[in-house]
Amino acid sequence: MTLLQYHEPNGLPFPGVWFILFTANFLLYDTLDEIFHIEEEITQAFPEQTAFYEDDKTWMKRKQKEQSRKN
């Protein structure tokens, strides 16, 4: 029996439940983040794991400064 053939006792297949939860989370995440400030709390709890974004020009300037400090 494969995972796709497995059915919950109520007759709803397991992949169907997963898809419903995934879709609900995908559709509601922005709203939930606005209400509960999820991303801010993650940033505060794990600052070393927070994504750091910068545009190309800023990145080039930072890298040039780092190289000039090394030399």
mmCIF file of the N, C-alpha and C atoms, coordinates in Angstrom:
data_MODEL
# 
_entry.id   MODEL 
# 
loop_
_atom_site.group_PDB 
_atom_site.id 
_atom_site.type_symbol 
_atom_site.label_atom_id 
_atom_site.label_alt_id 
_atom_site.label_comp_id 
_atom_site.label_asym_id 
_atom_site.label_entity_id 
_atom_site.label_seq_id 
_atom_site.pdbx_PDB_ins_code 
_atom_site.Cartn_x 
_atom_site.Cartn_y 
_atom_site.Cartn_z 
_atom_site.occupancy 
_atom_site.B_iso_or_equiv 
_atom_site.pdbx_formal_charge 
_atom_site.auth_seq_id 
_atom_site.auth_comp_id 
_atom_site.auth_asym_id 
_atom_site.auth_atom_id 
_atom_site.pdbx_PDB_model_num 
ATOM 1   N N  . MET A 1 1  ? 0.837   -1.168 0.000  1.00 0.00 ? 1  MET A N  1 
ATOM 2   C CA . MET A 1 1  ? 0.000   0.000  0.000  1.00 0.00 ? 1  MET A CA 1 
ATOM 3   C C  . MET A 1 1  ? 0.890   1.243  0.000  1.00 0.00 ? 1  MET A C  1 
ATOM 4   N N  . THR A 1 2  ? 0.636   2.145  -0.906 1.00 0.00 ? 2  THR A N  1 
ATOM 5   C CA . THR A 1 2  ? 1.408   3.377  -0.972 1.00 0.00 ? 2  THR A CA 1 
ATOM 6   C C  . THR A 1 2  ? 0.704   4.460  -0.159 1.00 0.00 ? 2  THR A C  1 
ATOM 7   N N  . LEU A 1 3  ? 1.405   5.578  0.040  1.00 0.00 ? 3  LEU A N  1 
ATOM 8   C CA . LEU A 1 3  ? 0.847   6.684  0.789  1.00 0.00 ? 3  LEU A CA 1 
ATOM 9   C C  . LEU A 1 3  ? -0.397  7.245  0.116  1.00 0.00 ? 3  LEU A C  1 
ATOM 10  N N  . LEU A 1 4  ? -0.420  7.220  -1.208 1.00 0.00 ? 4  LEU A N  1 
ATOM 11  C CA . LEU A 1 4  ? -1.575  7.755  -1.922 1.00 0.00 ? 4  LEU A CA 1 
ATOM 12  C C  . LEU A 1 4  ? -2.803  6.866  -1.779 1.00 0.00 ? 4  LEU A C  1 
ATOM 13  N N  . GLN A 1 5  ? -2.604  5.590  -1.467 1.00 0.00 ? 5  GLN A N  1 
ATOM 14  C CA . GLN A 1 5  ? -3.727  4.685  -1.288 1.00 0.00 ? 5  GLN A CA 1 
ATOM 15  C C  . GLN A 1 5  ? -4.257  4.694  0.139  1.00 0.00 ? 5  GLN A C  1 
ATOM 16  N N  . TYR A 1 6  ? -3.490  5.279  1.062  1.00 0.00 ? 6  TYR A N  1 
ATOM 17  C CA . TYR A 1 6  ? -3.887  5.300  2.467  1.00 0.00 ? 6  TYR A CA 1 
ATOM 18  C C  . TYR A 1 6  ? -5.025  6.301  2.674  1.00 0.00 ? 6  TYR A C  1 
ATOM 19  N N  . HIS A 1 7  ? -6.031  5.916  3.406  1.00 0.00 ? 7  HIS A N  1 
ATOM 20  C CA . HIS A 1 7  ? -7.160  6.798  3.696  1.00 0.00 ? 7  HIS A CA 1 
ATOM 21  C C  . HIS A 1 7  ? -7.346  6.887  5.208  1.00 0.00 ? 7  HIS A C  1 
ATOM 22  N N  . GLU A 1 8  ? -7.700  8.067  5.658  1.00 0.00 ? 8  GLU A N  1 
ATOM 23  C CA . GLU A 1 8  ? -8.046  8.259  7.063  1.00 0.00 ? 8  GLU A CA 1 
ATOM 24  C C  . GLU A 1 8  ? -9.366  7.527  7.339  1.00 0.00 ? 8  GLU A C  1 
ATOM 25  N N  . PRO A 1 9  ? -9.676  7.269  8.601  1.00 0.00 ? 9  PRO A N  1 
ATOM 26  C CA . PRO A 1 9  ? -10.932 6.572  8.913  1.00 0.00 ? 9  PRO A CA 1 
ATOM 27  C C  . PRO A 1 9  ? -12.180 7.293  8.403  1.00 0.00 ? 9  PRO A C  1 
ATOM 28  N N  . ASN A 1 10 ? -12.129 8.618  8.281  1.00 0.00 ? 10 ASN A N  1 
ATOM 29  C CA . ASN A 1 10 ? -13.308 9.343  7.799  1.00 0.00 ? 10 ASN A CA 1 
ATOM 30  C C  . ASN A 1 10 ? -13.392 9.364  6.269  1.00 0.00 ? 10 ASN A C  1 
ATOM 31  N N  . GLY A 1 11 ? -12.444 8.787  5.574  1.00 0.00 ? 11 GLY A N  1 
ATOM 32  C CA . GLY A 1 11 ? -12.495 8.677  4.134  1.00 0.00 ? 11 GLY A CA 1 
ATOM 33  C C  . GLY A 1 11 ? -11.732 9.748  3.387  1.00 0.00 ? 11 GLY A C  1 
ATOM 34  N N  . LEU A 1 12 ? -11.187 10.753 4.069  1.00 0.00 ? 12 LEU A N  1 
ATOM 35  C CA . LEU A 1 12 ? -10.418 11.796 3.403  1.00 0.00 ? 12 LEU A CA 1 
ATOM 36  C C  . LEU A 1 12 ? -8.965  11.338 3.266  1.00 0.00 ? 12 LEU A C  1 
ATOM 37  N N  . PRO A 1 13 ? -8.428  11.295 2.067  1.00 0.00 ? 13 PRO A N  1 
ATOM 38  C CA . PRO A 1 13 ? -7.055  10.829 1.888  1.00 0.00 ? 13 PRO A CA 1 
ATOM 39  C C  . PRO A 1 13 ? -6.053  11.763 2.568  1.00 0.00 ? 13 PRO A C  1 
ATOM 40  N N  . PHE A 1 14 ? -4.962  11.181 3.040  1.00 0.00 ? 14 PHE A N  1 
ATOM 41  C CA . PHE A 1 14 ? -3.923  11.953 3.739  1.00 0.00 ? 14 PHE A CA 1 
ATOM 42  C C  . PHE A 1 14 ? -3.380  13.100 2.889  1.00 0.00 ? 14 PHE A C  1 
ATOM 43  N N  . PRO A 1 15 ? -3.041  12.894 1.600  1.00 0.00 ? 15 PRO A N  1 
ATOM 44  C CA . PRO A 1 15 ? -2.561  14.025 0.802  1.00 0.00 ? 15 PRO A CA 1 
ATOM 45  C C  . PRO A 1 15 ? -3.590  15.146 0.690  1.00 0.00 ? 15 PRO A C  1 
ATOM 46  N N  . GLY A 1 16 ? -4.871  14.813 0.731  1.00 0.00 ? 16 GLY A N  1 
ATOM 47  C CA . GLY A 1 16 ? -5.914  15.828 0.694  1.00 0.00 ? 16 GLY A CA 1 
ATOM 48  C C  . GLY A 1 16 ? -5.883  16.709 1.922  1.00 0.00 ? 16 GLY A C  1 
ATOM 49  N N  . VAL A 1 17 ? -5.677  16.117 3.096  1.00 0.00 ? 17 VAL A N  1 
ATOM 50  C CA . VAL A 1 17 ? -5.580  16.884 4.336  1.00 0.00 ? 17 VAL A CA 1 
ATOM 51  C C  . VAL A 1 17 ? -4.354  17.777 4.285  1.00 0.00 ? 17 VAL A C  1 
ATOM 52  N N  . TRP A 1 18 ? -3.234  17.263 3.838  1.00 0.00 ? 18 TRP A N  1 
ATOM 53  C CA . TRP A 1 18 ? -2.000  18.049 3.751  1.00 0.00 ? 18 TRP A CA 1 
ATOM 54  C C  . TRP A 1 18 ? -2.196  19.241 2.825  1.00 0.00 ? 18 TRP A C  1 
ATOM 55  N N  . PHE A 1 19 ? -2.840  19.024 1.694  1.00 0.00 ? 19 PHE A N  1 
ATOM 56  C CA . PHE A 1 19 ? -3.034  20.099 0.724  1.00 0.00 ? 19 PHE A CA 1 
ATOM 57  C C  . PHE A 1 19 ? -3.944  21.187 1.283  1.00 0.00 ? 19 PHE A C  1 
ATOM 58  N N  . ILE A 1 20 ? -4.980  20.805 1.992  1.00 0.00 ? 20 ILE A N  1 
ATOM 59  C CA . ILE A 1 20 ? -5.896  21.783 2.584  1.00 0.00 ? 20 ILE A CA 1 
ATOM 60  C C  . ILE A 1 20 ? -5.159  22.640 3.608  1.00 0.00 ? 20 ILE A C  1 
ATOM 61  N N  . LEU A 1 21 ? -4.370  22.029 4.480  1.00 0.00 ? 21 LEU A N  1 
ATOM 62  C CA . LEU A 1 21 ? -3.624  22.786 5.491  1.00 0.00 ? 21 LEU A CA 1 
ATOM 63  C C  . LEU A 1 21 ? -2.570  23.676 4.853  1.00 0.00 ? 21 LEU A C  1 
ATOM 64  N N  . PHE A 1 22 ? -1.874  23.179 3.844  1.00 0.00 ? 22 PHE A N  1 
ATOM 65  C CA . PHE A 1 22 ? -0.860  23.968 3.154  1.00 0.00 ? 22 PHE A CA 1 
ATOM 66  C C  . PHE A 1 22 ? -1.483  25.186 2.478  1.00 0.00 ? 22 PHE A C  1 
ATOM 67  N N  . THR A 1 23 ? -2.594  24.982 1.800  1.00 0.00 ? 23 THR A N  1 
ATOM 68  C CA . THR A 1 23 ? -3.265  26.066 1.092  1.00 0.00 ? 23 THR A CA 1 
ATOM 69  C C  . THR A 1 23 ? -3.794  27.115 2.071  1.00 0.00 ? 23 THR A C  1 
ATOM 70  N N  . ALA A 1 24 ? -4.364  26.670 3.171  1.00 0.00 ? 24 ALA A N  1 
ATOM 71  C CA . ALA A 1 24 ? -4.870  27.607 4.174  1.00 0.00 ? 24 ALA A CA 1 
ATOM 72  C C  . ALA A 1 24 ? -3.726  28.437 4.755  1.00 0.00 ? 24 ALA A C  1 
ATOM 73  N N  . ASN A 1 25 ? -2.614  27.792 5.057  1.00 0.00 ? 25 ASN A N  1 
ATOM 74  C CA . ASN A 1 25 ? -1.460  28.513 5.587  1.00 0.00 ? 25 ASN A CA 1 
ATOM 75  C C  . ASN A 1 25 ? -0.919  29.507 4.559  1.00 0.00 ? 25 ASN A C  1 
ATOM 76  N N  . PHE A 1 26 ? -0.830  29.093 3.315  1.00 0.00 ? 26 PHE A N  1 
ATOM 77  C CA . PHE A 1 26 ? -0.330  29.954 2.246  1.00 0.00 ? 26 PHE A CA 1 
ATOM 78  C C  . PHE A 1 26 ? -1.218  31.182 2.066  1.00 0.00 ? 26 PHE A C  1 
ATOM 79  N N  . LEU A 1 27 ? -2.523  30.999 2.123  1.00 0.00 ? 27 LEU A N  1 
ATOM 80  C CA . LEU A 1 27 ? -3.454  32.099 1.916  1.00 0.00 ? 27 LEU A CA 1 
ATOM 81  C C  . LEU A 1 27 ? -3.560  33.023 3.125  1.00 0.00 ? 27 LEU A C  1 
ATOM 82  N N  . LEU A 1 28 ? -3.379  32.492 4.319  1.00 0.00 ? 28 LEU A N  1 
ATOM 83  C CA . LEU A 1 28 ? -3.587  33.274 5.537  1.00 0.00 ? 28 LEU A CA 1 
ATOM 84  C C  . LEU A 1 28 ? -2.311  33.822 6.158  1.00 0.00 ? 28 LEU A C  1 
ATOM 85  N N  . TYR A 1 29 ? -1.139  33.440 5.669  1.00 0.00 ? 29 TYR A N  1 
ATOM 86  C CA . TYR A 1 29 ? 0.105   33.796 6.362  1.00 0.00 ? 29 TYR A CA 1 
ATOM 87  C C  . TYR A 1 29 ? 0.312   35.301 6.472  1.00 0.00 ? 29 TYR A C  1 
ATOM 88  N N  . ASP A 1 30 ? 0.062   36.046 5.410  1.00 0.00 ? 30 ASP A N  1 
ATOM 89  C CA . ASP A 1 30 ? 0.256   37.497 5.471  1.00 0.00 ? 30 ASP A CA 1 
ATOM 90  C C  . ASP A 1 30 ? -0.648  38.134 6.517  1.00 0.00 ? 30 ASP A C  1 
ATOM 91  N N  . THR A 1 31 ? -1.897  37.695 6.563  1.00 0.00 ? 31 THR A N  1 
ATOM 92  C CA . THR A 1 31 ? -2.837  38.227 7.556  1.00 0.00 ? 31 THR A CA 1 
ATOM 93  C C  . THR A 1 31 ? -2.398  37.857 8.962  1.00 0.00 ? 31 THR A C  1 
ATOM 94  N N  . LEU A 1 32 ? -2.017  36.611 9.162  1.00 0.00 ? 32 LEU A N  1 
ATOM 95  C CA . LEU A 1 32 ? -1.566  36.173 10.484 1.00 0.00 ? 32 LEU A CA 1 
ATOM 96  C C  . LEU A 1 32 ? -0.287  36.897 10.896 1.00 0.00 ? 32 LEU A C  1 
ATOM 97  N N  . ASP A 1 33 ? 0.600   37.163 9.937  1.00 0.00 ? 33 ASP A N  1 
ATOM 98  C CA . ASP A 1 33 ? 1.831   37.885 10.244 1.00 0.00 ? 33 ASP A CA 1 
ATOM 99  C C  . ASP A 1 33 ? 1.530   39.312 10.665 1.00 0.00 ? 33 ASP A C  1 
ATOM 100 N N  . GLU A 1 34 ? 0.577   39.956 10.023 1.00 0.00 ? 34 GLU A N  1 
ATOM 101 C CA . GLU A 1 34 ? 0.188   41.310 10.411 1.00 0.00 ? 34 GLU A CA 1 
ATOM 102 C C  . GLU A 1 34 ? -0.397  41.343 11.818 1.00 0.00 ? 34 GLU A C  1 
ATOM 103 N N  . ILE A 1 35 ? -1.171  40.340 12.167 1.00 0.00 ? 35 ILE A N  1 
ATOM 104 C CA . ILE A 1 35 ? -1.821  40.306 13.473 1.00 0.00 ? 35 ILE A CA 1 
ATOM 105 C C  . ILE A 1 35 ? -0.835  39.916 14.572 1.00 0.00 ? 35 ILE A C  1 
ATOM 106 N N  . PHE A 1 36 ? -0.070  38.842 14.354 1.00 0.00 ? 36 PHE A N  1 
ATOM 107 C CA . PHE A 1 36 ? 0.779   38.281 15.406 1.00 0.00 ? 36 PHE A CA 1 
ATOM 108 C C  . PHE A 1 36 ? 2.255   38.650 15.279 1.00 0.00 ? 36 PHE A C  1 
ATOM 109 N N  . HIS A 1 37 ? 2.645   39.354 14.226 1.00 0.00 ? 37 HIS A N  1 
ATOM 110 C CA . HIS A 1 37 ? 4.037   39.783 14.010 1.00 0.00 ? 37 HIS A CA 1 
ATOM 111 C C  . HIS A 1 37 ? 5.001   38.589 14.070 1.00 0.00 ? 37 HIS A C  1 
ATOM 112 N N  . ILE A 1 38 ? 4.685   37.573 13.305 1.00 0.00 ? 38 ILE A N  1 
ATOM 113 C CA . ILE A 1 38 ? 5.441   36.323 13.308 1.00 0.00 ? 38 ILE A CA 1 
ATOM 114 C C  . ILE A 1 38 ? 6.888   36.560 12.881 1.00 0.00 ? 38 ILE A C  1 
ATOM 115 N N  . GLU A 1 39 ? 7.079   37.270 11.772 1.00 0.00 ? 39 GLU A N  1 
ATOM 116 C CA . GLU A 1 39 ? 8.430   37.493 11.253 1.00 0.00 ? 39 GLU A CA 1 
ATOM 117 C C  . GLU A 1 39 ? 9.286   38.302 12.236 1.00 0.00 ? 39 GLU A C  1 
ATOM 118 N N  . GLU A 1 40 ? 8.700   39.295 12.886 1.00 0.00 ? 40 GLU A N  1 
ATOM 119 C CA . GLU A 1 40 ? 9.446   40.094 13.867 1.00 0.00 ? 40 GLU A CA 1 
ATOM 120 C C  . GLU A 1 40 ? 9.888   39.243 15.047 1.00 0.00 ? 40 GLU A C  1 
ATOM 121 N N  . GLU A 1 41 ? 9.010   38.366 15.516 1.00 0.00 ? 41 GLU A N  1 
ATOM 122 C CA . GLU A 1 41 ? 9.362   37.499 16.638 1.00 0.00 ? 41 GLU A CA 1 
ATOM 123 C C  . GLU A 1 41 ? 10.463  36.513 16.262 1.00 0.00 ? 41 GLU A C  1 
ATOM 124 N N  . ILE A 1 42 ? 10.425  35.998 15.043 1.00 0.00 ? 42 ILE A N  1 
ATOM 125 C CA . ILE A 1 42 ? 11.484  35.099 14.584 1.00 0.00 ? 42 ILE A CA 1 
ATOM 126 C C  . ILE A 1 42 ? 12.804  35.851 14.532 1.00 0.00 ? 42 ILE A C  1 
ATOM 127 N N  . THR A 1 43 ? 12.780  37.093 14.025 1.00 0.00 ? 43 THR A N  1 
ATOM 128 C CA . THR A 1 43 ? 13.989  37.904 13.939 1.00 0.00 ? 43 THR A CA 1 
ATOM 129 C C  . THR A 1 43 ? 14.562  38.181 15.325 1.00 0.00 ? 43 THR A C  1 
ATOM 130 N N  . GLN A 1 44 ? 13.711  38.454 16.283 1.00 0.00 ? 44 GLN A N  1 
ATOM 131 C CA . GLN A 1 44 ? 14.179  38.717 17.643 1.00 0.00 ? 44 GLN A CA 1 
ATOM 132 C C  . GLN A 1 44 ? 14.718  37.454 18.307 1.00 0.00 ? 44 GLN A C  1 
ATOM 133 N N  . ALA A 1 45 ? 14.073  36.338 18.075 1.00 0.00 ? 45 ALA A N  1 
ATOM 134 C CA . ALA A 1 45 ? 14.483  35.092 18.728 1.00 0.00 ? 45 ALA A CA 1 
ATOM 135 C C  . ALA A 1 45 ? 15.740  34.500 18.105 1.00 0.00 ? 45 ALA A C  1 
ATOM 136 N N  . PHE A 1 46 ? 15.886  34.632 16.781 1.00 0.00 ? 46 PHE A N  1 
ATOM 137 C CA . PHE A 1 46 ? 17.005  34.031 16.067 1.00 0.00 ? 46 PHE A CA 1 
ATOM 138 C C  . PHE A 1 46 ? 17.650  35.044 15.129 1.00 0.00 ? 46 PHE A C  1 
ATOM 139 N N  . PRO A 1 47 ? 18.335  36.051 15.647 1.00 0.00 ? 47 PRO A N  1 
ATOM 140 C CA . PRO A 1 47 ? 18.889  37.095 14.772 1.00 0.00 ? 47 PRO A CA 1 
ATOM 141 C C  . PRO A 1 47 ? 19.932  36.577 13.787 1.00 0.00 ? 47 PRO A C  1 
ATOM 142 N N  . GLU A 1 48 ? 20.657  35.534 14.148 1.00 0.00 ? 48 GLU A N  1 
ATOM 143 C CA . GLU A 1 48 ? 21.687  35.013 13.254 1.00 0.00 ? 48 GLU A CA 1 
ATOM 144 C C  . GLU A 1 48 ? 21.101  34.246 12.075 1.00 0.00 ? 48 GLU A C  1 
ATOM 145 N N  . GLN A 1 49 ? 19.828  33.884 12.148 1.00 0.00 ? 49 GLN A N  1 
ATOM 146 C CA . GLN A 1 49 ? 19.201  33.126 11.068 1.00 0.00 ? 49 GLN A CA 1 
ATOM 147 C C  . GLN A 1 49 ? 18.275  33.979 10.210 1.00 0.00 ? 49 GLN A C  1 
ATOM 148 N N  . THR A 1 50 ? 18.232  35.260 10.469 1.00 0.00 ? 50 THR A N  1 
ATOM 149 C CA . THR A 1 50 ? 17.358  36.154 9.717  1.00 0.00 ? 50 THR A CA 1 
ATOM 150 C C  . THR A 1 50 ? 17.985  36.462 8.367  1.00 0.00 ? 50 THR A C  1 
ATOM 151 N N  . ALA A 1 51 ? 17.159  36.448 7.350  1.00 0.00 ? 51 ALA A N  1 
ATOM 152 C CA . ALA A 1 51 ? 17.646  36.750 6.000  1.00 0.00 ? 51 ALA A CA 1 
ATOM 153 C C  . ALA A 1 51 ? 18.116  38.196 5.917  1.00 0.00 ? 51 ALA A C  1 
ATOM 154 N N  . PHE A 1 52 ? 19.197  38.413 5.207  1.00 0.00 ? 52 PHE A N  1 
ATOM 155 C CA . PHE A 1 52 ? 19.764  39.745 5.029  1.00 0.00 ? 52 PHE A CA 1 
ATOM 156 C C  . PHE A 1 52 ? 19.756  40.053 3.543  1.00 0.00 ? 52 PHE A C  1 
ATOM 157 N N  . TYR A 1 53 ? 19.003  41.069 3.161  1.00 0.00 ? 53 TYR A N  1 
ATOM 158 C CA . TYR A 1 53 ? 18.863  41.413 1.745  1.00 0.00 ? 53 TYR A CA 1 
ATOM 159 C C  . TYR A 1 53 ? 19.477  42.781 1.482  1.00 0.00 ? 53 TYR A C  1 
ATOM 160 N N  . GLU A 1 54 ? 20.174  42.884 0.375  1.00 0.00 ? 54 GLU A N  1 
ATOM 161 C CA . GLU A 1 54 ? 20.684  44.171 -0.075 1.00 0.00 ? 54 GLU A CA 1 
ATOM 162 C C  . GLU A 1 54 ? 20.776  44.147 -1.591 1.00 0.00 ? 54 GLU A C  1 
ATOM 163 N N  . ASP A 1 55 ? 20.674  45.318 -2.194 1.00 0.00 ? 55 ASP A N  1 
ATOM 164 C CA . ASP A 1 55 ? 20.748  45.375 -3.652 1.00 0.00 ? 55 ASP A CA 1 
ATOM 165 C C  . ASP A 1 55 ? 22.197  45.221 -4.111 1.00 0.00 ? 55 ASP A C  1 
ATOM 166 N N  . ASP A 1 56 ? 22.387  45.094 -5.408 1.00 0.00 ? 56 ASP A N  1 
ATOM 167 C CA . ASP A 1 56 ? 23.719  44.826 -5.964 1.00 0.00 ? 56 ASP A CA 1 
ATOM 168 C C  . ASP A 1 56 ? 24.717  45.940 -5.678 1.00 0.00 ? 56 ASP A C  1 
ATOM 169 N N  . LYS A 1 57 ? 24.278  47.183 -5.802 1.00 0.00 ? 57 LYS A N  1 
ATOM 170 C CA . LYS A 1 57 ? 25.200  48.295 -5.574 1.00 0.00 ? 57 LYS A CA 1 
ATOM 171 C C  . LYS A 1 57 ? 25.675  48.342 -4.128 1.00 0.00 ? 57 LYS A C  1 
ATOM 172 N N  . THR A 1 58 ? 24.763  48.129 -3.200 1.00 0.00 ? 58 THR A N  1 
ATOM 173 C CA . THR A 1 58 ? 25.133  48.113 -1.784 1.00 0.00 ? 58 THR A CA 1 
ATOM 174 C C  . THR A 1 58 ? 26.081  46.960 -1.496 1.00 0.00 ? 58 THR A C  1 
ATOM 175 N N  . TRP A 1 59 ? 25.807  45.808 -2.086 1.00 0.00 ? 59 TRP A N  1 
ATOM 176 C CA . TRP A 1 59 ? 26.666  44.639 -1.881 1.00 0.00 ? 59 TRP A CA 1 
ATOM 177 C C  . TRP A 1 59 ? 28.078  44.910 -2.399 1.00 0.00 ? 59 TRP A C  1 
ATOM 178 N N  . MET A 1 60 ? 28.169  45.511 -3.600 1.00 0.00 ? 60 MET A N  1 
ATOM 179 C CA . MET A 1 60 ? 29.484  45.817 -4.177 1.00 0.00 ? 60 MET A CA 1 
ATOM 180 C C  . MET A 1 60 ? 30.258  46.796 -3.292 1.00 0.00 ? 60 MET A C  1 
ATOM 181 N N  . LYS A 1 61 ? 29.603  47.821 -2.797 1.00 0.00 ? 61 LYS A N  1 
ATOM 182 C CA . LYS A 1 61 ? 30.263  48.786 -1.913 1.00 0.00 ? 61 LYS A CA 1 
ATOM 183 C C  . LYS A 1 61 ? 30.766  48.111 -0.637 1.00 0.00 ? 61 LYS A C  1 
ATOM 184 N N  . ARG A 1 62 ? 29.935  47.251 -0.069 1.00 0.00 ? 62 ARG A N  1 
ATOM 185 C CA . ARG A 1 62 ? 30.335  46.551 1.162  1.00 0.00 ? 62 ARG A CA 1 
ATOM 186 C C  . ARG A 1 62 ? 31.528  45.635 0.903  1.00 0.00 ? 62 ARG A C  1 
ATOM 187 N N  . LYS A 1 63 ? 31.494  44.912 -0.204 1.00 0.00 ? 63 LYS A N  1 
ATOM 188 C CA . LYS A 1 63 ? 32.606  44.011 -0.533 1.00 0.00 ? 63 LYS A CA 1 
ATOM 189 C C  . LYS A 1 63 ? 33.891  44.785 -0.810 1.00 0.00 ? 63 LYS A C  1 
ATOM 190 N N  . GLN A 1 64 ? 33.788  45.927 -1.468 1.00 0.00 ? 64 GLN A N  1 
ATOM 191 C CA . GLN A 1 64 ? 34.974  46.748 -1.728 1.00 0.00 ? 64 GLN A CA 1 
ATOM 192 C C  . GLN A 1 64 ? 35.566  47.274 -0.423 1.00 0.00 ? 64 GLN A C  1 
ATOM 193 N N  . LYS A 1 65 ? 34.715  47.673 0.506  1.00 0.00 ? 65 LYS A N  1 
ATOM 194 C CA . LYS A 1 65 ? 35.208  48.120 1.819  1.00 0.00 ? 65 LYS A CA 1 
ATOM 195 C C  . LYS A 1 65 ? 35.897  46.987 2.568  1.00 0.00 ? 65 LYS A C  1 
ATOM 196 N N  . GLU A 1 66 ? 35.314  45.798 2.507  1.00 0.00 ? 66 GLU A N  1 
ATOM 197 C CA . GLU A 1 66 ? 35.917  44.644 3.178  1.00 0.00 ? 66 GLU A CA 1 
ATOM 198 C C  . GLU A 1 66 ? 37.260  44.312 2.561  1.00 0.00 ? 66 GLU A C  1 
ATOM 199 N N  . GLN A 1 67 ? 37.370  44.387 1.234  1.00 0.00 ? 67 GLN A N  1 
ATOM 200 C CA . GLN A 1 67 ? 38.633  44.105 0.572  1.00 0.00 ? 67 GLN A CA 1 
ATOM 201 C C  . GLN A 1 67 ? 39.691  45.155 0.905  1.00 0.00 ? 67 GLN A C  1 
ATOM 202 N N  . SER A 1 68 ? 39.279  46.409 0.985  1.00 0.00 ? 68 SER A N  1 
ATOM 203 C CA . SER A 1 68 ? 40.247  47.460 1.304  1.00 0.00 ? 68 SER A CA 1 
ATOM 204 C C  . SER A 1 68 ? 40.741  47.345 2.747  1.00 0.00 ? 68 SER A C  1 
ATOM 205 N N  . ARG A 1 69 ? 39.901  46.853 3.646  1.00 0.00 ? 69 ARG A N  1 
ATOM 206 C CA . ARG A 1 69 ? 40.328  46.630 5.024  1.00 0.00 ? 69 ARG A CA 1 
ATOM 207 C C  . ARG A 1 69 ? 41.344  45.492 5.129  1.00 0.00 ? 69 ARG A C  1 
ATOM 208 N N  . LYS A 1 70 ? 41.155  44.464 4.300  1.00 0.00 ? 70 LYS A N  1 
ATOM 209 C CA . LYS A 1 70 ? 42.081  43.328 4.313  1.00 0.00 ? 70 LYS A CA 1 
ATOM 210 C C  . LYS A 1 70 ? 43.445  43.714 3.763  1.00 0.00 ? 70 LYS A C  1 
ATOM 211 N N  . ASN A 1 71 ? 43.482  44.619 2.793  1.00 0.00 ? 71 ASN A N  1 
ATOM 212 C CA . ASN A 1 71 ? 44.745  45.015 2.175  1.00 0.00 ? 71 ASN A CA 1 
ATOM 213 C C  . ASN A 1 71 ? 45.339  46.122 2.922  1.00 0.00 ? 71 ASN A C  1 
# 
